[in-house]
């Protein structure tokens, strides 16, 4: 009686339908598979222990909940036969499928039946059935081919400027007429602009911005997406964090650009995410209405790089990131001595000594008074006669811009030629190494010098092109600046937000002796219009 009980067939009917099968022309629904397996077992006198159904899980691996449950029942001795519609329903990775059929199931004394492929391990060892591995390879080819075609379709859409993301970035929404086009979301677009302004004009860092948004009870991107989709959201909907803010500042979509292809999946079998180098990204500029101007984007990122924290005694340097040395161009750092007031000193001088630059020493209070006077005079000139101010600035810019632009354009040509020559030089070094004319050590040494020189040239070229683009519309730049000045009337003090909105940089010269005493040149370079 015990032997008869052990020989009784206890079948696991396994059904699987994955996303890979969406384009399959045959009827492979879970319901269809269930009927086919049930009919087969009844016709062959098999006791069905249970149906195991994986719906929506890829067949390229065995990380499927129902499959794992079936294997556990096999290990517990509850099942001794596995029945599937065909081999593709069992799996689409030929090595793993072969391992189960030839090693795992035989070792566990489990019979395997694939109805559509006429496979039954009770009729003999599957090791000698040459058609099984061939069929498994063809089953694997199908999802691989689907994956390749899907990737090609996504690349084509991205190159054509179509947004292919599942969710629009915070601040945007998908157009009702065309889901591949983004348009500003009136509920959240202003929040994105405000976030960039807090960094650019108030000098706030990622954590401070997150705290402000949390205090103001602004809904987070994740909570807003859940709200729009009608889904429940388990976390606090207005609790912002540093990571969310960081991702917003790194998203070039807010400039109106479509940036795709930053990441890819290793393969259709390996779902590991690989970050692609920037030169492989797909970028379509000016595709959508921008939420942030290029000037605001640059100002925010500059301030984030140079942002200074409060000192232990609570003192805040409102000039952080603005003050530059008039000779070497490097920043002036704020220092505090026990017997002196806060003062600025050239960082090149501090680190390398007097052979490289002089101290350019100036106290914080002296700089404050000089800049306050300059800003007051500038605003007074605007209020007194706006049109006269505009003509004076335009005349000064046109006098200096023509010569300066020509020099920059010539430098762009020279740098482009230099970069090409460096590329040729590197290729020659590589050829010499292959021909045995250069040792590996010498090649590494010389190639690193070429790469460093090329990198510097490319950085300078990018800087020049940006400057040329910013100077293309002088009148618009001046109009933007005057619009900012309208915010300030009868100022008596300076604050960080005002300085960051009005001023691009402040250069401090070294002290000189004159007949009237010690003099020091301080130049305030205003945004868009330069120094007055």
C-alpha positions, 0 to 999 in steps of 0.5 A: 500500500505504501509503494502504491501511494508513493507511485501516485502522480501528484501533479503541479500544473505550472502556468506562466504569462510574461510581458515578453509574451504580449506580442506573441500571436498564439493564445497563451493566457493563464486561463487557456493554459489552465484549461489545457493542463487540467484537461491533460491531467484528467485525461491521463488519470493524474491527480492535480495537487495545485495550479501555480500561476505567474502572471506578468513575470519575465520568463528569462529567469526563475525569480517568480513567486508561484514557481518558488512556491511550486519548488518548495512543495516539491522539496516538501514531497507534496508534488512529484510531477510538473506539467506545463503547456510547452517549454516556453511557459516553463522558462526562456533561458536555455541554460537554466531550463536545461539545468532543471530538466537534466539535473534538478528534477531528476535528482528530486525524482520529479517527472517533467511534461511539456504537452505542446513539445511532446516532452515527457521525462518518463519516456526516457532521459531528456539528455538525449533529446537533441530537440529540447536544447534547440527549442530552448535556444529558440525560446530564449531568442524571442525575448532577446529579439523583443528587447532589442526591438524595444530598445531601438524604438526607444532610441528612435523616439528619444532622438526625435525629441519624444518624452518616453518616461512613464512619469513626467518630471515634477513641475511638468505634465504630459500633454493631453494631445500627445503624451510624448510632449511635456508642458508646465504643470501650473500647480508645481512649475512655480515650485521648481523655479522657487527651488532654484531661486533659493539656491541662486539668490539666497545661498541655500544648500540642499538640506536648507531647501528641503527644510523650507519646503517641508515647513511650508507644507509643499507636497513632494514629487513622489506624493504628488505623482501618487495623488495624480494617479489616485494611489495611496501614499504611505509616507508623509506627503510634505516631508522633503529630503536632500536626495530629492532636491539633488535630483531636481538640480541635476535634471536638465529637463527644467531647461527645456531640454530632453535628455534620455539614455542616461542608463541602460539595462545590462541585458534582457536577462540581467536587469542590472542598471548601468549608468552610461557616460555623458557623451552617450546620452541623447540630448534634444535641446529646447524641446519643451517650455523651460521652467528655469532660465539658463542664467538661473540654472548657472547661478544656482549651481555656482552658488551650490559649489561655493556655498559657505556655512555659518561660523560657530558664532553665527556669522554669515558671509553674504559675499560667499562665492562672489569675491575674486582676486583682481590679479590671479582670479582665485577666490578671496577667503574669509578669515577671522583672527583673534585680534582682528575683524573678519577679513578677506585674503587671496587663497593663492597667497594663503596656500602658495605664498608671496611668490605667486600672488599678494594678500589683497587684504581687505576687511569684511566691513570695508568691502561691505561699505564699498559694495553698498555704495556702488549698488546705491549709485547704480540703483540711483542712476536707474531711478533717475533716468532709466533710458539714459542708463540703458543707452550708457550701458549699451554704448559701453558694452558695444564698445568693448563687446565688439573687440572682445567678441572677435577675440573670443571667436578667434580663440574658439577657432584656435582651440578647435584646431588644437583639439583636433591636433591633440587627437591626431597626436594621441593616435600617433602615440598609440601607433608608436606603442603598437609598433614597439617604438614606445614603452608602456611607461613612456606611452602612459606618461606622454598620453596623460600629458596630451589628455590633460592638455586636451581636457583643458582646451575642451573646458576653455572651448565650452566656456567661450561658447557659453560666453558667446551665447550669453552675449548674443542678446545684449538688450534682453540681458539689460532688460532682465537686469533692470527687471531685477532692480525694480525689486529694490527701492531705497536700500540701506543694507545688503543681504545675500539674496540681493547680492546674488540677484544683482552681482556676478562677481566682485574683484579686489585689487591689491593696495597701493600708496597714493598722495592721499593715502592707501587706495584699493580698487574694488570692481563690482561686476553686475549680472548681464551688464558687467562693471559700471 
